[in-house]
Amino acid sequence: MRIAHNKPCNFPRHCVSYHHVSGETLCRIALHGGSRVKVGPVSRKAMAAMKHVLVIDDDVQTRQYLAALLSDEGYSVQEVGDGHEGLAFLRETPDSYVVLLDYLMPNFNGFDVLRTAYSAPAMFQRHSFIIMTSMAGRIVPGELAVFMTRLDIPLLHKPFDVDELLQAVDDSWQRLV
């Protein structure tokens, strides 16, 4: 099982943290000037206690940016590139996740993911969702807006306000505990 792997991106970050499996030992790795430096082991108990975030977005740079930002804030971050892959992950994981979900994705968009998750009550209750969009006019289709309002699902606009993003993730995590 992949624990988390946050790839470096082109956004202005000086240190990108990683979690990876080295045999049976989880390690925290930092990227400094292109070279990896082992910062230290992370116990499985500590890893299980971490706050988990899943980023579902078809844009690689957005996923990498969010993974780097949230990892630096202490979150364990997973990232997937489409809604089908995200739903498969959410079905299989025993952990609770805050899900940053892009609305506009080809084939299976964020609203499709929300409706499918909602139809599986145990999965929907185990995770907390945040919709992200870059739609012009900062509005979403009426049916999605009603769904989000009824279920208290936050909406974040791209480009992100970092403080707003971090607050939304923290608020969503608090609803899970």
LINCOR-V247852 format. One record per residue. N is the residue number from 0. RES is the residue in one small letter. OMEGA is omega in degrees with one decimal (NA if undefined). Layout:
n->(N/N)
res->(RES/RES)
omega->(OMEGA/OMEGA)
This chain:
n->(0/1/2/3/4/5/6/7/8/9/10/11/12/13/14/15/16/17/18/19/20/21/22/23/24/25/26/27/28/29/30/31/32/33/34/35/36/37/38/39/40/41/42/43/44/45/46/47/48/49/50/51/52/53/54/55/56/57/58/59/60/61/62/63/64/65/66/67/68/69/70/71/72/73/74/75/76/77/78/79/80/81/82/83/84/85/86/87/88/89/90/91/92/93/94/95/96/97/98/99/100/101/102/103/104/105/106/107/108/109/110/111/112/113/114/115/116/117/118/119/120/121/122/123/124/125/126/127/128/129/130/131/132/133/134/135/136/137/138/139/140/141/142/143/144/145/146/147/148/149/150/151/152/153/154/155/156/157/158/159/160/161/162/163/164/165/166/167/168/169/170/171/172/173/174/175/176)
res->(m/r/i/a/h/n/k/p/c/n/f/p/r/h/c/v/s/y/h/h/v/s/g/e/t/l/c/r/i/a/l/h/g/g/s/r/v/k/v/g/p/v/s/r/k/a/m/a/a/m/k/h/v/l/v/i/d/d/d/v/q/t/r/q/y/l/a/a/l/l/s/d/e/g/y/s/v/q/e/v/g/d/g/h/e/g/l/a/f/l/r/e/t/p/d/s/y/v/v/l/l/d/y/l/m/p/n/f/n/g/f/d/v/l/r/t/a/y/s/a/p/a/m/f/q/r/h/s/f/i/i/m/t/s/m/a/g/r/i/v/p/g/e/l/a/v/f/m/t/r/l/d/i/p/l/l/h/k/p/f/d/v/d/e/l/l/q/a/v/d/d/s/w/q/r/l/v)
omega->(176.8/-178.1/173.6/178.2/-178.3/-176.6/177.2/-179.3/-177.7/179.6/-175.2/175.5/-179.9/-177.2/176.9/-178.1/-179.4/163.4/177.1/-179.6/175.9/-170.4/176.8/-175.3/172.8/-179.2/173.2/-176.1/176.5/176.4/178.7/178.3/176.7/178.4/-179.4/178.0/178.8/-178.6/177.6/-179.5/174.8/-178.3/177.7/179.0/178.5/179.9/-179.5/-179.1/-178.3/174.5/-174.7/176.0/172.8/176.6/176.5/-177.6/179.9/179.5/-176.1/-178.0/177.3/178.5/-177.9/178.3/-179.1/179.0/179.8/-178.8/-176.2/175.9/177.7/178.1/175.5/178.5/169.6/-171.0/169.6/177.7/176.5/-171.7/176.8/-174.8/179.4/179.5/178.7/178.3/178.0/178.7/-177.6/177.7/-173.1/-174.0/174.4/-176.7/173.5/-178.4/161.9/-175.2/173.0/-167.1/177.5/179.0/-174.6/174.5/178.5/174.1/-174.1/-171.6/-176.9/178.2/175.8/178.6/180.0/-179.4/-179.6/178.4/-179.6/179.8/175.5/-171.1/-179.1/179.3/-177.8/179.9/-178.6/-176.2/177.0/-172.1/173.1/177.3/175.5/177.8/172.6/-177.4/178.4/178.5/175.3/175.8/177.0/179.4/-174.7/-178.6/177.6/179.8/178.9/179.6/-178.6/-179.8/-178.8/-176.1/178.1/178.7/-178.4/177.1/175.3/179.6/173.9/-3.0/-173.4/162.7/-172.2/179.9/178.8/178.4/-178.8/178.0/179.5/178.5/179.4/178.4/179.7/177.8/-179.9/178.2/-179.1/-175.2/NA)
